[in-house]
Amino acid sequence: MSSSSTPNDPDVEDAFFDDEEVGGEPLWQRLLYMIGFWILGRIAFALSIVSGAVQLVLLFVTGEKNAELLSFSQRLAAYTRECLAYITFGQDDKPFPLGRFPAREDVNDDPS
């Protein structure tokens, strides 16, 4: 009684490491990148929340939005979106630091 694939069969182990590819890279490598970009995306999200709180304090103190902080916050939000898109297979291009940091997306330039 012989089995066509055993737990020590090299073909079974190689299926995960070599044959499966997504976006031109092995699946195990994509998994490692996904974990890394999940961590970086969470950090960017947390920084976005902090920058929103700082923007609120500045708005109370000065009565107007800080343009530099607003631009930075928008770039962080775009970066978080890129990380999520990579993790959910919405894009194959790797976000920063392996790609470019996103430019400011002009969501709303109304200063009021």
Biopython code that builds the backbone (N, CA, C, O; Angstrom):
import numpy as np
from Bio.PDB.StructureBuilder import StructureBuilder

atoms = [
    (1, "MET", "N", (0.833, -1.159, 0.000)),
    (1, "MET", "CA", (0.000, 0.000, 0.000)),
    (1, "MET", "C", (0.890, 1.239, 0.000)),
    (1, "MET", "O", (1.563, 1.519, 0.992)),
    (2, "SER", "N", (0.897, 1.966, -1.084)),
    (2, "SER", "CA", (1.741, 3.152, -1.187)),
    (2, "SER", "C", (0.879, 4.377, -1.427)),
    (2, "SER", "O", (-0.184, 4.318, -2.045)),
    (3, "SER", "N", (1.376, 5.470, -0.920)),
    (3, "SER", "CA", (0.667, 6.731, -1.068)),
    (3, "SER", "C", (1.372, 7.559, -2.141)),
    (3, "SER", "O", (2.598, 7.522, -2.248)),
    (4, "SER", "N", (0.602, 8.305, -2.935)),
    (4, "SER", "CA", (1.217, 9.088, -3.992)),
    (4, "SER", "C", (1.960, 10.301, -3.447)),
    (4, "SER", "O", (2.927, 10.761, -4.055)),
    (5, "SER", "N", (1.516, 10.824, -2.303)),
    (5, "SER", "CA", (2.268, 11.923, -1.687)),
    (5, "SER", "C", (2.330, 11.680, -0.188)),
    (5, "SER", "O", (1.319, 11.445, 0.472)),
    (6, "THR", "N", (3.519, 11.744, 0.310)),
    (6, "THR", "CA", (3.753, 11.544, 1.730)),
    (6, "THR", "C", (4.104, 12.871, 2.367)),
    (6, "THR", "O", (4.433, 13.819, 1.655)),
    (7, "PRO", "N", (4.047, 12.971, 3.686)),
    (7, "PRO", "CA", (4.402, 14.240, 4.323)),
    (7, "PRO", "C", (5.817, 14.699, 4.023)),
    (7, "PRO", "O", (6.098, 15.896, 4.083)),
    (8, "ASN", "N", (6.719, 13.773, 3.701)),
    (8, "ASN", "CA", (8.103, 14.151, 3.406)),
    (8, "ASN", "C", (8.364, 14.301, 1.916)),
    (8, "ASN", "O", (9.512, 14.455, 1.499)),
    (9, "ASP", "N", (7.321, 14.259, 1.119)),
    (9, "ASP", "CA", (7.457, 14.366, -0.326)),
    (9, "ASP", "C", (7.902, 15.779, -0.692)),
    (9, "ASP", "O", (7.203, 16.736, -0.360)),
    (10, "PRO", "N", (9.052, 15.945, -1.372)),
    (10, "PRO", "CA", (9.544, 17.283, -1.703)),
    (10, "PRO", "C", (8.615, 18.044, -2.633)),
    (10, "PRO", "O", (8.597, 19.274, -2.601)),
    (11, "ASP", "N", (7.835, 17.343, -3.468)),
    (11, "ASP", "CA", (6.928, 18.031, -4.378)),
    (11, "ASP", "C", (5.834, 18.760, -3.614)),
    (11, "ASP", "O", (5.399, 19.832, -4.034)),
    (12, "VAL", "N", (5.387, 18.201, -2.509)),
    (12, "VAL", "CA", (4.354, 18.837, -1.700)),
    (12, "VAL", "C", (4.899, 20.095, -1.049)),
    (12, "VAL", "O", (4.217, 21.119, -1.029)),
    (13, "GLU", "N", (6.114, 20.043, -0.515)),
    (13, "GLU", "CA", (6.721, 21.200, 0.127)),
    (13, "GLU", "C", (7.031, 22.303, -0.877)),
    (13, "GLU", "O", (6.864, 23.482, -0.565)),
    (14, "ASP", "N", (7.478, 21.942, -2.070)),
    (14, "ASP", "CA", (7.838, 22.926, -3.078)),
    (14, "ASP", "C", (6.634, 23.641, -3.652)),
    (14, "ASP", "O", (6.781, 24.725, -4.219)),
    (15, "ALA", "N", (5.440, 23.065, -3.523)),
    (15, "ALA", "CA", (4.254, 23.702, -4.074)),
    (15, "ALA", "C", (4.025, 25.064, -3.427)),
    (15, "ALA", "O", (3.661, 26.016, -4.117)),
    (16, "PHE", "N", (4.224, 25.173, -2.153)),
    (16, "PHE", "CA", (4.019, 26.452, -1.466)),
    (16, "PHE", "C", (5.173, 27.416, -1.723)),
    (16, "PHE", "O", (4.961, 28.622, -1.850)),
    (17, "PHE", "N", (6.378, 26.892, -1.800)),
    (17, "PHE", "CA", (7.541, 27.766, -1.863)),
    (17, "PHE", "C", (7.946, 28.181, -3.276)),
    (17, "PHE", "O", (8.546, 29.243, -3.439)),
    (18, "ASP", "N", (7.644, 27.394, -4.292)),
    (18, "ASP", "CA", (8.157, 27.721, -5.623)),
    (18, "ASP", "C", (7.086, 27.908, -6.692)),
    (18, "ASP", "O", (7.153, 28.858, -7.471)),
    (19, "ASP", "N", (6.103, 27.017, -6.738)),
    (19, "ASP", "CA", (5.183, 26.999, -7.865)),
    (19, "ASP", "C", (4.158, 28.129, -7.830)),
    (19, "ASP", "O", (3.863, 28.729, -8.863)),
    (20, "GLU", "N", (3.621, 28.421, -6.662)),
    (20, "GLU", "CA", (2.600, 29.446, -6.560)),
    (20, "GLU", "C", (3.248, 30.821, -6.631)),
    (20, "GLU", "O", (4.146, 31.134, -5.849)),
    (21, "GLU", "N", (2.795, 31.630, -7.559)),
    (21, "GLU", "CA", (3.321, 32.979, -7.670)),
    (21, "GLU", "C", (2.179, 33.960, -7.827)),
    (21, "GLU", "O", (1.190, 33.675, -8.502)),
    (22, "VAL", "N", (2.317, 35.102, -7.206)),
    (22, "VAL", "CA", (1.366, 36.182, -7.339)),
    (22, "VAL", "C", (2.168, 37.434, -7.651)),
    (22, "VAL", "O", (3.041, 37.828, -6.878)),
    (23, "GLY", "N", (1.875, 38.052, -8.771)),
    (23, "GLY", "CA", (2.600, 39.266, -9.131)),
    (23, "GLY", "C", (4.073, 39.023, -9.383)),
    (23, "GLY", "O", (4.878, 39.934, -9.189)),
    (24, "GLY", "N", (4.458, 37.826, -9.809)),
    (24, "GLY", "CA", (5.842, 37.530, -10.131)),
    (24, "GLY", "C", (6.709, 37.166, -8.944)),
    (24, "GLY", "O", (7.931, 37.104, -9.076)),
    (25, "GLU", "N", (6.110, 36.922, -7.787)),
    (25, "GLU", "CA", (6.895, 36.532, -6.611)),
    (25, "GLU", "C", (6.261, 35.312, -5.955)),
    (25, "GLU", "O", (5.046, 35.128, -6.027)),
    (26, "PRO", "N", (7.069, 34.485, -5.321)),
    (26, "PRO", "CA", (6.516, 33.299, -4.645)),
    (26, "PRO", "C", (5.533, 33.708, -3.543)),
    (26, "PRO", "O", (5.637, 34.791, -2.966)),
    (27, "LEU", "N", (4.598, 32.833, -3.274)),
    (27, "LEU", "CA", (3.562, 33.119, -2.289)),
    (27, "LEU", "C", (4.127, 33.339, -0.891)),
    (27, "LEU", "O", (3.620, 34.190, -0.160)),
    (28, "TRP", "N", (5.152, 32.605, -0.503)),
    (28, "TRP", "CA", (5.729, 32.767, 0.833)),
    (28, "TRP", "C", (6.361, 34.149, 0.981)),
    (28, "TRP", "O", (6.315, 34.751, 2.053)),
    (29, "GLN", "N", (6.954, 34.645, -0.112)),
    (29, "GLN", "CA", (7.573, 35.972, -0.079)),
    (29, "GLN", "C", (6.491, 37.046, 0.025)),
    (29, "GLN", "O", (6.645, 38.025, 0.755)),
    (30, "ARG", "N", (5.397, 36.853, -0.712)),
    (30, "ARG", "CA", (4.277, 37.792, -0.633)),
    (30, "ARG", "C", (3.728, 37.834, 0.798)),
    (30, "ARG", "O", (3.385, 38.904, 1.301)),
    (31, "LEU", "N", (3.646, 36.683, 1.444)),
    (31, "LEU", "CA", (3.160, 36.616, 2.822)),
    (31, "LEU", "C", (4.040, 37.447, 3.756)),
    (31, "LEU", "O", (3.528, 38.173, 4.608)),
    (32, "LEU", "N", (5.344, 37.344, 3.604)),
    (32, "LEU", "CA", (6.263, 38.132, 4.436)),
    (32, "LEU", "C", (6.088, 39.629, 4.194)),
    (32, "LEU", "O", (6.078, 40.417, 5.140)),
    (33, "TYR", "N", (5.949, 40.022, 2.924)),
    (33, "TYR", "CA", (5.718, 41.426, 2.613)),
    (33, "TYR", "C", (4.380, 41.888, 3.185)),
    (33, "TYR", "O", (4.275, 43.005, 3.692)),
    (34, "MET", "N", (3.368, 41.043, 3.108)),
    (34, "MET", "CA", (2.054, 41.399, 3.643)),
    (34, "MET", "C", (2.126, 41.669, 5.141)),
    (34, "MET", "O", (1.521, 42.622, 5.630)),
    (35, "ILE", "N", (2.856, 40.843, 5.863)),
    (35, "ILE", "CA", (3.014, 41.045, 7.313)),
    (35, "ILE", "C", (3.746, 42.363, 7.583)),
    (35, "ILE", "O", (3.349, 43.132, 8.458)),
    (36, "GLY", "N", (4.805, 42.613, 6.834)),
    (36, "GLY", "CA", (5.559, 43.857, 7.008)),
    (36, "GLY", "C", (4.720, 45.089, 6.708)),
    (36, "GLY", "O", (4.765, 46.065, 7.457)),
    (37, "PHE", "N", (3.949, 45.058, 5.614)),
    (37, "PHE", "CA", (3.135, 46.215, 5.261)),
    (37, "PHE", "C", (1.916, 46.351, 6.167)),
    (37, "PHE", "O", (1.368, 47.445, 6.300)),
    (38, "TRP", "N", (1.483, 45.255, 6.792)),
    (38, "TRP", "CA", (0.426, 45.343, 7.788)),
    (38, "TRP", "C", (0.930, 46.141, 8.994)),
    (38, "TRP", "O", (0.225, 47.002, 9.520)),
    (39, "ILE", "N", (2.152, 45.844, 9.419)),
    (39, "ILE", "CA", (2.742, 46.564, 10.553)),
    (39, "ILE", "C", (2.954, 48.038, 10.204)),
    (39, "ILE", "O", (2.601, 48.922, 10.985)),
    (40, "LEU", "N", (3.527, 48.294, 9.036)),
    (40, "LEU", "CA", (3.759, 49.687, 8.627)),
    (40, "LEU", "C", (2.447, 50.443, 8.438)),
    (40, "LEU", "O", (2.365, 51.627, 8.765)),
    (41, "GLY", "N", (1.425, 49.775, 7.916)),
    (41, "GLY", "CA", (0.117, 50.408, 7.740)),
    (41, "GLY", "C", (-0.522, 50.774, 9.070)),
    (41, "GLY", "O", (-1.157, 51.822, 9.190)),
    (42, "ARG", "N", (-0.358, 49.914, 10.067)),
    (42, "ARG", "CA", (-0.900, 50.210, 11.399)),
    (42, "ARG", "C", (-0.180, 51.403, 12.026)),
    (42, "ARG", "O", (-0.805, 52.235, 12.683)),
    (43, "ILE", "N", (1.119, 51.482, 11.823)),
    (43, "ILE", "CA", (1.881, 52.624, 12.338)),
    (43, "ILE", "C", (1.416, 53.908, 11.648)),
    (43, "ILE", "O", (1.214, 54.927, 12.308)),
    (44, "ALA", "N", (1.247, 53.861, 10.324)),
    (44, "ALA", "CA", (0.792, 55.036, 9.578)),
    (44, "ALA", "C", (-0.612, 55.451, 10.016)),
    (44, "ALA", "O", (-0.905, 56.643, 10.113)),
    (45, "PHE", "N", (-1.476, 54.475, 10.280)),
    (45, "PHE", "CA", (-2.826, 54.787, 10.745)),
    (45, "PHE", "C", (-2.775, 55.475, 12.109)),
    (45, "PHE", "O", (-3.473, 56.464, 12.336)),
    (46, "ALA", "N", (-1.953, 54.955, 13.008)),
    (46, "ALA", "CA", (-1.826, 55.558, 14.332)),
    (46, "ALA", "C", (-1.279, 56.985, 14.233)),
    (46, "ALA", "O", (-1.748, 57.882, 14.934)),
    (47, "LEU", "N", (-0.298, 57.190, 13.370)),
    (47, "LEU", "CA", (0.242, 58.540, 13.169)),
    (47, "LEU", "C", (-0.811, 59.473, 12.578)),
    (47, "LEU", "O", (-0.820, 60.666, 12.883)),
    (48, "SER", "N", (-1.693, 58.944, 11.741)),
    (48, "SER", "CA", (-2.778, 59.754, 11.178)),
    (48, "SER", "C", (-3.728, 60.225, 12.270)),
    (48, "SER", "O", (-4.167, 61.376, 12.267)),
    (49, "ILE", "N", (-4.044, 59.333, 13.201)),
    (49, "ILE", "CA", (-4.914, 59.700, 14.320)),
    (49, "ILE", "C", (-4.248, 60.774, 15.178)),
    (49, "ILE", "O", (-4.894, 61.743, 15.576)),
    (50, "VAL", "N", (-2.966, 60.603, 15.459)),
    (50, "VAL", "CA", (-2.233, 61.600, 16.262)),
    (50, "VAL", "C", (-2.181, 62.938, 15.533)),
    (50, "VAL", "O", (-2.367, 63.984, 16.154)),
    (51, "SER", "N", (-1.931, 62.921, 14.228)),
    (51, "SER", "CA", (-1.872, 64.182, 13.484)),
    (51, "SER", "C", (-3.241, 64.853, 13.443)),
    (51, "SER", "O", (-3.326, 66.081, 13.423)),
    (52, "GLY", "N", (-4.305, 64.068, 13.430)),
    (52, "GLY", "CA", (-5.645, 64.654, 13.509)),
    (52, "GLY", "C", (-5.885, 65.329, 14.842)),
    (52, "GLY", "O", (-6.489, 66.400, 14.896)),
    (53, "ALA", "N", (-5.420, 64.719, 15.913)),
    (53, "ALA", "CA", (-5.560, 65.314, 17.243)),
    (53, "ALA", "C", (-4.741, 66.603, 17.352)),
    (53, "ALA", "O", (-5.201, 67.596, 17.916)),
    (54, "VAL", "N", (-3.537, 66.572, 16.812)),
    (54, "VAL", "CA", (-2.687, 67.777, 16.826)),
    (54, "VAL", "C", (-3.333, 68.875, 15.990)),
    (54, "VAL", "O", (-3.325, 70.043, 16.378)),
    (55, "GLN", "N", (-3.890, 68.502, 14.849)),
    (55, "GLN", "CA", (-4.572, 69.483, 13.987)),
    (55, "GLN", "C", (-5.751, 70.111, 14.732)),
    (55, "GLN", "O", (-5.988, 71.312, 14.603)),
    (56, "LEU", "N", (-6.488, 69.320, 15.507)),
    (56, "LEU", "CA", (-7.611, 69.837, 16.276)),
    (56, "LEU", "C", (-7.138, 70.841, 17.329)),
    (56, "LEU", "O", (-7.752, 71.893, 17.507)),
    (57, "VAL", "N", (-6.054, 70.517, 18.022)),
    (57, "VAL", "CA", (-5.508, 71.434, 19.027)),
    (57, "VAL", "C", (-5.049, 72.725, 18.357)),
    (57, "VAL", "O", (-5.321, 73.815, 18.860)),
    (58, "LEU", "N", (-4.363, 72.611, 17.239)),
    (58, "LEU", "CA", (-3.915, 73.809, 16.522)),
    (58, "LEU", "C", (-5.097, 74.642, 16.031)),
    (58, "LEU", "O", (-5.028, 75.871, 16.020)),
    (59, "LEU", "N", (-6.160, 73.991, 15.634)),
    (59, "LEU", "CA", (-7.349, 74.697, 15.175)),
    (59, "LEU", "C", (-7.980, 75.476, 16.326)),
    (59, "LEU", "O", (-8.438, 76.603, 16.142)),
    (60, "PHE", "N", (-8.001, 74.868, 17.518)),
    (60, "PHE", "CA", (-8.511, 75.578, 18.684)),
    (60, "PHE", "C", (-7.629, 76.779, 19.042)),
    (60, "PHE", "O", (-8.140, 77.847, 19.380)),
    (61, "VAL", "N", (-6.317, 76.603, 18.968)),
    (61, "VAL", "CA", (-5.382, 77.655, 19.388)),
    (61, "VAL", "C", (-5.285, 78.777, 18.361)),
    (61, "VAL", "O", (-5.387, 79.952, 18.714)),
    (62, "THR", "N", (-5.087, 78.422, 17.086)),
    (62, "THR", "CA", (-4.850, 79.447, 16.063)),
    (62, "THR", "C", (-6.097, 79.837, 15.288)),
    (62, "THR", "O", (-6.145, 80.920, 14.704)),
    (63, "GLY", "N", (-7.098, 78.983, 15.272)),
    (63, "GLY", "CA", (-8.317, 79.275, 14.524)),
    (63, "GLY", "C", (-8.260, 78.868, 13.069)),
    (63, "GLY", "O", (-9.205, 79.121, 12.321)),
    (64, "GLU", "N", (-7.165, 78.237, 12.646)),
    (64, "GLU", "CA", (-7.059, 77.779, 11.245)),
    (64, "GLU", "C", (-6.271, 76.479, 11.165)),
    (64, "GLU", "O", (-5.518, 76.127, 12.073)),
    (65, "LYS", "N", (-6.464, 75.783, 10.060)),
    (65, "LYS", "CA", (-5.771, 74.510, 9.848)),
    (65, "LYS", "C", (-4.311, 74.761, 9.499)),
    (65, "LYS", "O", (-3.978, 75.762, 8.865)),
    (66, "ASN", "N", (-3.453, 73.856, 9.911)),
    (66, "ASN", "CA", (-2.042, 73.896, 9.547)),
    (66, "ASN", "C", (-1.889, 73.177, 8.209)),
    (66, "ASN", "O", (-2.126, 71.972, 8.123)),
    (67, "ALA", "N", (-1.497, 73.904, 7.172)),
    (67, "ALA", "CA", (-1.425, 73.347, 5.814)),
    (67, "ALA", "C", (-0.395, 72.220, 5.704)),
    (67, "ALA", "O", (-0.638, 71.219, 5.029)),
    (68, "GLU", "N", (0.743, 72.383, 6.362)),
    (68, "GLU", "CA", (1.791, 71.353, 6.306)),
    (68, "GLU", "C", (1.321, 70.060, 6.963)),
    (68, "GLU", "O", (1.538, 68.973, 6.428)),
    (69, "LEU", "N", (0.686, 70.177, 8.108)),
    (69, "LEU", "CA", (0.177, 69.003, 8.813)),
    (69, "LEU", "C", (-0.947, 68.345, 8.026)),
    (69, "LEU", "O", (-1.055, 67.119, 8.005)),
    (70, "LEU", "N", (-1.782, 69.148, 7.380)),
    (70, "LEU", "CA", (-2.857, 68.608, 6.552)),
    (70, "LEU", "C", (-2.293, 67.812, 5.382)),
    (70, "LEU", "O", (-2.783, 66.726, 5.072)),
    (71, "SER", "N", (-1.264, 68.350, 4.735)),
    (71, "SER", "CA", (-0.622, 67.656, 3.622)),
    (71, "SER", "C", (0.002, 66.337, 4.083)),
    (71, "SER", "O", (-0.152, 65.308, 3.425)),
    (72, "PHE", "N", (0.701, 66.376, 5.207)),
    (72, "PHE", "CA", (1.317, 65.168, 5.756)),
    (72, "PHE", "C", (0.257, 64.120, 6.094)),
    (72, "PHE", "O", (0.436, 62.937, 5.806)),
    (73, "SER", "N", (-0.840, 64.554, 6.701)),
    (73, "SER", "CA", (-1.920, 63.641, 7.069)),
    (73, "SER", "C", (-2.532, 62.979, 5.838)),
    (73, "SER", "O", (-2.837, 61.787, 5.857)),
    (74, "GLN", "N", (-2.708, 63.747, 4.775)),
    (74, "GLN", "CA", (-3.268, 63.193, 3.542)),
    (74, "GLN", "C", (-2.318, 62.174, 2.915)),
    (74, "GLN", "O", (-2.759, 61.164, 2.367)),
    (75, "ARG", "N", (-1.032, 62.439, 2.996)),
    (75, "ARG", "CA", (-0.057, 61.479, 2.461)),
    (75, "ARG", "C", (-0.034, 60.203, 3.297)),
    (75, "ARG", "O", (0.098, 59.106, 2.754)),
    (76, "LEU", "N", (-0.164, 60.342, 4.626)),
    (76, "LEU", "CA", (-0.231, 59.161, 5.494)),
    (76, "LEU", "C", (-1.476, 58.329, 5.188)),
    (76, "LEU", "O", (-1.411, 57.101, 5.157)),
    (77, "ALA", "N", (-2.601, 58.992, 4.964)),
    (77, "ALA", "CA", (-3.833, 58.275, 4.632)),
    (77, "ALA", "C", (-3.689, 57.534, 3.301)),
    (77, "ALA", "O", (-4.153, 56.402, 3.166)),
    (78, "ALA", "N", (-3.048, 58.168, 2.323)),
    (78, "ALA", "CA", (-2.819, 57.517, 1.029)),
    (78, "ALA", "C", (-1.883, 56.320, 1.188)),
    (78, "ALA", "O", (-2.073, 55.290, 0.541)),
    (79, "TYR", "N", (-0.873, 56.456, 2.047)),
    (79, "TYR", "CA", (0.056, 55.346, 2.289)),
    (79, "TYR", "C", (-0.660, 54.176, 2.967)),
    (79, "TYR", "O", (-0.436, 53.019, 2.613)),
    (80, "THR", "N", (-1.515, 54.477, 3.934)),
    (80, "THR", "CA", (-2.289, 53.430, 4.597)),
    (80, "THR", "C", (-3.148, 52.688, 3.579)),
    (80, "THR", "O", (-3.247, 51.462, 3.623)),
    (81, "ARG", "N", (-3.772, 53.435, 2.659)),
    (81, "ARG", "CA", (-4.585, 52.822, 1.611)),
    (81, "ARG", "C", (-3.740, 51.919, 0.709)),
    (81, "ARG", "O", (-4.186, 50.839, 0.321)),
    (82, "GLU", "N", (-2.530, 52.355, 0.378)),
    (82, "GLU", "CA", (-1.643, 51.533, -0.455)),
    (82, "GLU", "C", (-1.246, 50.240, 0.259)),
    (82, "GLU", "O", (-1.191, 49.177, -0.359)),
    (83, "CYS", "N", (-0.974, 50.333, 1.543)),
    (83, "CYS", "CA", (-0.639, 49.126, 2.320)),
    (83, "CYS", "C", (-1.815, 48.158, 2.314)),
    (83, "CYS", "O", (-1.629, 46.958, 2.108)),
    (84, "LEU", "N", (-3.014, 48.665, 2.538)),
    (84, "LEU", "CA", (-4.202, 47.813, 2.526)),
    (84, "LEU", "C", (-4.438, 47.205, 1.140)),
    (84, "LEU", "O", (-4.814, 46.038, 1.029)),
    (85, "ALA", "N", (-4.221, 47.981, 0.104)),
    (85, "ALA", "CA", (-4.406, 47.468, -1.255)),
    (85, "ALA", "C", (-3.424, 46.335, -1.543)),
    (85, "ALA", "O", (-3.786, 45.357, -2.197)),
    (86, "TYR", "N", (-2.197, 46.455, -1.067)),
    (86, "TYR", "CA", (-1.219, 45.389, -1.279)),
    (86, "TYR", "C", (-1.602, 44.142, -0.489)),
    (86, "TYR", "O", (-1.535, 43.027, -1.008)),
    (87, "ILE", "N", (-2.005, 44.334, 0.765)),
    (87, "ILE", "CA", (-2.363, 43.199, 1.620)),
    (87, "ILE", "C", (-3.569, 42.443, 1.074)),
    (87, "ILE", "O", (-3.622, 41.216, 1.164)),
    (88, "THR", "N", (-4.536, 43.159, 0.512)),
    (88, "THR", "CA", (-5.763, 42.525, 0.010)),
    (88, "THR", "C", (-5.679, 42.148, -1.466)),
    (88, "THR", "O", (-6.698, 41.844, -2.085)),
    (89, "PHE", "N", (-4.480, 42.165, -2.032)),
    (89, "PHE", "CA", (-4.215, 41.791, -3.421)),
    (89, "PHE", "C", (-4.862, 42.759, -4.413)),
    (89, "PHE", "O", (-5.117, 42.390, -5.559)),
    (90, "GLY", "N", (-5.127, 43.991, -3.981)),
    (90, "GLY", "CA", (-5.671, 45.006, -4.869)),
    (90, "GLY", "C", (-4.610, 45.621, -5.760)),
    (90, "GLY", "O", (-4.925, 46.216, -6.791)),
    (91, "GLN", "N", (-3.363, 45.481, -5.369)),
    (91, "GLN", "CA", (-2.237, 45.954, -6.187)),
    (91, "GLN", "C", (-1.034, 45.067, -5.919)),
    (91, "GLN", "O", (-0.889, 44.495, -4.839)),
    (92, "ASP", "N", (-0.182, 44.964, -6.915)),
    (92, "ASP", "CA", (1.036, 44.169, -6.774)),
    (92, "ASP", "C", (2.259, 45.036, -6.522)),
    (92, "ASP", "O", (3.303, 44.531, -6.109)),
    (93, "ASP", "N", (2.140, 46.341, -6.767)),
    (93, "ASP", "CA", (3.253, 47.251, -6.500)),
    (93, "ASP", "C", (3.420, 47.413, -4.998)),
    (93, "ASP", "O", (2.452, 47.654, -4.277)),
    (94, "LYS", "N", (4.644, 47.279, -4.537)),
    (94, "LYS", "CA", (4.911, 47.384, -3.110)),
    (94, "LYS", "C", (4.946, 48.852, -2.680)),
    (94, "LYS", "O", (5.537, 49.691, -3.360)),
    (95, "PRO", "N", (4.310, 49.155, -1.546)),
    (95, "PRO", "CA", (4.355, 50.523, -1.032)),
    (95, "PRO", "C", (5.736, 50.888, -0.495)),
    (95, "PRO", "O", (6.653, 50.067, -0.491)),
    (96, "PHE", "N", (5.865, 52.133, -0.042)),
    (96, "PHE", "CA", (7.083, 52.615, 0.600)),
    (96, "PHE", "C", (7.416, 51.701, 1.772)),
    (96, "PHE", "O", (6.487, 51.344, 2.496)),
    (97, "PRO", "N", (8.623, 51.299, 2.019)),
    (97, "PRO", "CA", (9.905, 51.794, 1.559)),
    (97, "PRO", "C", (10.442, 51.087, 0.313)),
    (97, "PRO", "O", (11.539, 51.403, -0.147)),
    (98, "LEU", "N", (9.688, 50.140, -0.235)),
    (98, "LEU", "CA", (10.144, 49.471, -1.454)),
    (98, "LEU", "C", (9.631, 50.169, -2.705)),
    (98, "LEU", "O", (10.093, 49.879, -3.809)),
    (99, "GLY", "N", (8.706, 51.061, -2.548)),
    (99, "GLY", "CA", (8.176, 51.878, -3.634)),
    (99, "GLY", "C", (8.259, 53.334, -3.224)),
    (99, "GLY", "O", (8.938, 53.683, -2.258)),
    (100, "ARG", "N", (7.562, 54.183, -3.968)),
    (100, "ARG", "CA", (7.565, 55.617, -3.658)),
    (100, "ARG", "C", (6.519, 55.925, -2.590)),
    (100, "ARG", "O", (5.459, 55.300, -2.543)),
    (101, "PHE", "N", (6.830, 56.892, -1.740)),
    (101, "PHE", "CA", (5.836, 57.366, -0.778)),
    (101, "PHE", "C", (4.804, 58.165, -1.563)),
    (101, "PHE", "O", (5.175, 58.951, -2.434)),
    (102, "PRO", "N", (3.514, 57.982, -1.277)),
    (102, "PRO", "CA", (2.491, 58.637, -2.095)),
    (102, "PRO", "C", (2.545, 60.161, -2.006)),
    (102, "PRO", "O", (2.859, 60.738, -0.965)),
    (103, "ALA", "N", (2.228, 60.783, -3.132)),
    (103, "ALA", "CA", (2.154, 62.243, -3.175)),
    (103, "ALA", "C", (0.847, 62.681, -2.531)),
    (103, "ALA", "O", (-0.059, 61.875, -2.318)),
    (104, "ARG", "N", (0.767, 63.947, -2.230)),
    (104, "ARG", "CA", (-0.442, 64.487, -1.605)),
    (104, "ARG", "C", (-1.606, 64.350, -2.560)),
    (104, "ARG", "O", (-1.520, 64.731, -3.727)),
    (105, "GLU", "N", (-2.699, 63.800, -2.049)),
    (105, "GLU", "CA", (-3.923, 63.718, -2.841)),
    (105, "GLU", "C", (-4.787, 64.906, -2.463)),
    (105, "GLU", "O", (-5.146, 65.077, -1.298)),
    (106, "ASP", "N", (-5.119, 65.723, -3.445)),
    (106, "ASP", "CA", (-5.912, 66.919, -3.172)),
    (106, "ASP", "C", (-7.378, 66.530, -2.985)),
    (106, "ASP", "O", (-8.174, 66.565, -3.923)),
    (107, "VAL", "N", (-7.707, 66.163, -1.764)),
    (107, "VAL", "CA", (-9.073, 65.779, -1.444)),
    (107, "VAL", "C", (-9.955, 66.999, -1.346)),
    (107, "VAL", "O", (-11.045, 67.041, -1.916)),
    (108, "ASN", "N", (-9.478, 67.995, -0.620)),
    (108, "ASN", "CA", (-10.257, 69.213, -0.432)),
    (108, "ASN", "C", (-9.293, 70.347, -0.136)),
    (108, "ASN", "O", (-8.686, 70.383, 0.935)),
    (109, "ASP", "N", (-9.147, 71.262, -1.064)),
    (109, "ASP", "CA", (-8.231, 72.376, -0.873)),
    (109, "ASP", "C", (-8.924, 73.616, -0.324)),
    (109, "ASP", "O", (-8.308, 74.678, -0.231)),
    (110, "ASP", "N", (-10.202, 73.493, 0.041)),
    (110, "ASP", "CA", (-10.939, 74.626, 0.600)),
    (110, "ASP", "C", (-10.378, 74.970, 1.978)),
    (110, "ASP", "O", (-10.455, 74.132, 2.877)),
    (111, "PRO", "N", (-9.812, 76.173, 2.187)),
    (111, "PRO", "CA", (-9.177, 76.495, 3.460)),
    (111, "PRO", "C", (-10.161, 76.717, 4.607)),
    (111, "PRO", "O", (-9.732, 76.816, 5.756)),
    (112, "SER", "N", (-11.450, 76.797, 4.340)),
    (112, "SER", "CA", (-12.418, 77.034, 5.416)),
    (112, "SER", "C", (-12.773, 75.792, 6.192)),
    (112, "SER", "O", (-13.576, 75.854, 7.123)),
]
sb = StructureBuilder()
sb.init_structure("model")
sb.init_model(0)
sb.init_chain("A")
sb.init_seg("    ")
for serial, (resi, resn, name, xyz) in enumerate(atoms, 1):
    if name == "N":
        sb.init_residue(resn, " ", resi, " ")
    sb.init_atom(name, np.array(xyz, "f"), 0.0, 1.0, " ", f" {name:<3s}", serial, name[0])
structure = sb.get_structure()
